[in-house]
Amino acid sequence: MSDTAFAELEQARSGEGPRAAIDRLVETLRNRREYRRLFDALLLKKRYEMGLPLAQPTSLDVPEEQRGEFEQAFVDAAREVGELLLETGNIPQAWGFLNMIREPAKVAEAIERLDVRADAGETTQQIIQIALYEGANPVKGLEILLRTHGTCNTITTLDQMMSQLSPENQRKAAALLVRQLYEELSHSLRADVERRIAMLPPTSSLRELFTGREWLFADGNYHIDVSHLNAVVRFARVLAPDSPELPKALELAEYGSRLDRQFQYAGDPPFDDFYPAHEQFFKVLLDRNRADALAYFREKLAAEPDEEDKPYLAIVLVDLLIRIGRLDEALELAETYLSDLDESSGFSFAELCQEAGNMEALKRTARSKGDLVAFTAAIVQDGAGQ
């Protein structure tokens, strides 16, 4: 700060008193856009008004009877400074203030409005850290990561943190990667076809590019990183039935089914035959030959020889039935295979009974397990409308 500024503060103090000096400090810092110091000044002003020591303006160590008033001033100052920093585009510093007072929404909105560019500079790295790893706006963070660090890093990151995201953000993240990989694969596949077919007419889908052209896959040929394809198809299982990316996910699985077997990595049952199983999964959600697609998973379940493994297959089928609104069928299957499943798995038999409006199933399973708590919950819920 210039000597003039110090002189002005001294002049205000000697001419109008300490309050005037503090007001001049606040005004000066606001005009200079020195917002981090403005936070200190606002709390210095509050401490002066409350008759508190001024040596450590931001300290929350205040007498008990004054703590509530000062803490509110602390929150108000942090909010004001955080919003001012956002107005100047300084998202990293704004996050420090607004996250401190548990008001991250405005930062999330500011990140959402960012024009994503392939710039991996220090500020971008800070925004990725805030958006993705600190949870301000995970999906936008993934989008920025995708544009600046590429598909491979983004897939690896999402694989590591998918379970930490909310269901809504899982769907958005999966949709982002499906769009990206679909575009990359379409571009690569079209280039391969055009090398062999002159004047290829425009095509609107991946499926149209590979259908009837088995030579595209001869001699173990492929057109996208096969580990990326495997991961993105797996991510796509969280997509909602009405997601515009779901048909693209089906086409990605259809492409994968045509790859040489060495590139069709097996998944956990019922996705051991990885791409064909995912084709059937997506067809259930899309209502394309739904009866046959559901039969595929029922047959997998029936054919499983190990009774201990059947719940892992059943939960996939139950999930599908729930998502397409066939709750009675889902409940019947769940009562057979999943009623003992721990809720830490993410599946709740009690919630399914409630959603299906069938407390009798919950009563039966509670009796069979000797679970008095679940039984009481069922009989109370069953009579709630009486």
BELHU-V326333 format. One record per pair of residues at least 6 apart in sequence whose ideal C-beta (glycine too) atoms are under 7 Angstrom apart, sorted by the first residue. I is the first residue (numbers start at 1). J is the second residue. Records with the same first field share a line. If there is no record, write none. Layout:
I->J / J
//
This chain:
5->28
8->24
9->21 / 24 / 25
12->20 / 21 / 24
13->21
18->48
19->48
22->44 / 45 / 48
25->41
26->38 / 41 / 42 / 45
29->37 / 38 / 41
30->38
33->88
35->81 / 84 / 85
36->93
38->81
39->77 / 78 / 81 / 97
40->57 / 58
42->77
43->57 / 58 / 73 / 74 / 77
44->54 / 57
46->70 / 73
47->54 / 57
48->54
50->66 / 69 / 70
52->62
60->71 / 74
62->70
75->101
78->97 / 100 / 101
79->98 / 101 / 103
81->97
82->94 / 97 / 98
83->106
85->93 / 94 / 97
86->94 / 106 / 110
91->107 / 110 / 111 / 127 / 130
92->123 / 126 / 127 / 130
94->107
95->107 / 130 / 136
98->104 / 106 / 107
104->136
107->136
108->136 / 137
111->127 / 131 / 136 / 137 / 140
112->137 / 140
116->143 / 144 / 147
117->147
118->147 / 148
119->148
120->148 / 149
124->144 / 148
127->144
128->141 / 144 / 145
130->136
131->137 / 138 / 140 / 141 / 144
132->138 / 141 / 142 / 145
138->165 / 169
139->169 / 172 / 173 / 176
142->154 / 158 / 173 / 176
143->176
145->153 / 154 / 157
146->154 / 176 / 180
151->180 / 181 / 184 / 228
152->228
154->177
155->177 / 228 / 231 / 232
158->173 / 177 / 235
159->231
162->170
165->173
170->238
171->238 / 239 / 240 / 243
174->235 / 236 / 238 / 239
175->239 / 243 / 245
177->232 / 235
178->232 / 236 / 245 / 248 / 249
179->245
181->224 / 228 / 229 / 232 / 252
182->206 / 248 / 252
184->224
185->206 / 223 / 224 / 255
186->206 / 209
188->223 / 224
189->206 / 209 / 210 / 223
190->209
192->216 / 223
193->200 / 209 / 213
194->200
203->209
205->251
206->251 / 255
207->251 / 254
210->216 / 255 / 258
217->258 / 259 / 260
220->260 / 262
222->259 / 263
226->259 / 263
229->252 / 256
230->265 / 274
232->252
233->249 / 252 / 253 / 256 / 275 / 278
234->267
236->249
237->281
239->245 / 246 / 249
241->285 / 286 / 323 / 324
246->282 / 285 / 286
247->286
249->282
250->279 / 282 / 283 / 286
253->275 / 278 / 279 / 282
254->279
256->264 / 275
257->275 / 276 / 279
264->274 / 275
265->274
266->272 / 274
267->274
269->300 / 304 / 309 / 312 / 313
270->277 / 297 / 300 / 313 / 316
271->277 / 278
280->293 / 296 / 297
281->320
283->289 / 290 / 293
284->290 / 293 / 294 / 320 / 324
285->323 / 324
297->316 / 317 / 320
298->317
300->313
301->310 / 313 / 314 / 317
304->310 / 313
310->337
311->337 / 338 / 341
314->333 / 337 / 338
315->338 / 347
317->333
318->330 / 333 / 334 / 338
321->329 / 330 / 333
322->330
327->355 / 356
328->356
330->352
331->352 / 353 / 356 / 358 / 361
334->349 / 352
335->361 / 365
338->347 / 349
339->349 / 365
341->347 / 349
349->365
350->362 / 374 / 377
353->359 / 361 / 362
354->381
359->378 / 381 / 382
362->374 / 378
363->375 / 378 / 379
366->374 / 375 / 378
367->375
//
